[in-house]
């Protein structure tokens, strides 16, 4: 089946925050709000009503967040796992599994269907293949689950198929794992591999049918991939570097997409003035609500 291509009419910028590297969008059901981070800009954003954005400065690099059952967020940062509460001004490191690798930081992260937090690390300078994938459990103990990554992204979870996806953006490869209820990730295999002209697969999310929605850094698009690994759709974006996406809204039928302005020269930025903004994309699909971190 040839993938369908949707046009720009389904895409609009709803928050022109001009993030350096906008990342990690997460819909927080209890607040009916969307949060996302500026990975390289030390900011967290909150959107409650379209166009009304609150900005919170962070004391260090917060790279991803997920809501906690107990309130606030769990985060992956350049100082390890951290407790984050933007309203209370709390940014407290819990533990850093990579104290011995000072050039590394956490990048992308999400919770699975049991409320465990998964996040990958990477060399902040993007020179070394020193990244790993970690699982943080509700008792705040952690375990290294996988390694050998250059630029970690994802993860994303398909609870129906008991599957986890995780990406190494540098070699343009998305892996899939079998994920048990106990939290073991096994049978790593290549799920889909992309070519040089496709851009780099970045952040992603799974819809209610098990399709994977993947943003492509330097690809100007989002691609939809079936559970069988077939590319079944493509949405052209207004920006060169869409970075991550999640479904949100009361019915989880709105696809929110973050983007980056970092590394784009002035002439190129003039052609994409909303680079670094937050986009709303009409897809006709519905997402899966993210379970809060159980710790």
Steps between C-alpha positions, in 0.01 A plus 500: 500500500638841405510743794249783492638855510309768684551868428575809704130586543485247787793666681507829689728663754310563824787619723783695340744457790810478275657227707862415441412129509135451590451141618306255713135607468276331756127536557417520872144379539446624857574856388368476144828662401789435268857530623822492301864599549764708329775242523784741424331814629436409866125563481179307558176612334138445598201546267154496655310693235612539143740791471532547879846374593673517836879476506708372790876547512693198625831506693646222289426314179166320531474275196175310559223483759212269591226570755533332841212334678606686816503837321746692289722316255783255471767625261806396308765774518867571451541415870313170497144419603333792678182603676341801328212719611475817294241669721697437819834573334637156590790359296669231710732229372397153619784288363744512210576155359779652289701702750808338352418630148491879548444575130178303491146617571151357479305580185152362437279310745149367572311273735377154407154358576613400852623847594872433464712778348729414208761744371809485283831679538740640243822696461391863523758590235370217275852369437512177700278192476462495876122496542295248695134431575391501865189402693411690816260308724241645741729432798758725325736212431638487148640244259694534174297316236699548177804682362706596197295803392626819336184716524219337698140593422156369581412283672143416404274224629234277346331334800267289283793324334721525812759678292745785557669706230829683543702699248862574422458810286857512366480171303130571425390179670194420711514183709216305652508294819264257665394662827374282784262610774795471739699751297752284318583609143613211281542390140637830370470512123503764225142614450564744217810657345492828309724640227718810473233698314233432762645711781564362848220329697452694822221497759194283444171374640260209453132541415208287619538266202867439564635721220821689573512874424862612453642852466797543265778745582612655169218306335226769499241235584333247727469142377242248614619140520277196553569239770643287218760764416335630183499875430130577456489878522698823487412849622703785356599751766564873472838465668822316425546354846186356658625326812229311690127449524221381727125468488304722737176683557194370688451224240871443425431587137737797462857435389734755655841536336809678633780638286851649511664814369852399608760482225283657230663799333332839464402454134341162570321636808348775287328225300365329815422777751320262736807277550519413868123534536230259612271367228155345498445235233161364399539126441167327565681264737482465877778441745557304819507687827836505677493327838654721772827391659394286795773626734 
